[in-house]
């Protein structure tokens, strides 16, 4: 059970690294040109970054629960 918790923790860390890559790319990404001449940001990468962060949080919660269960039961 501890090995599964470690694997899930590694997956969570990997998802956080991907989150930071998407988020950094979104910050310096191009702005979209609207028909009225104003500029608007592209929100699709931001939505993907939020989903990645939430997935990493969920996986880390499961990993923590498994680690606590492995710690309690010998």
URKABEL-V933008 format. One line per field, one symbol per residue. ss: DSSP state (H for helix, E for strand, - for the rest). A space follows every 10 residues. Layout:
ss = ???
//
This chain:
ss = -HHHHHHHHH HHHHHHHHHH HHHHHHH--- -EE-----EE ---HHHHHHH HHHHHHHHHH HHHHHHHHHH HH--
//
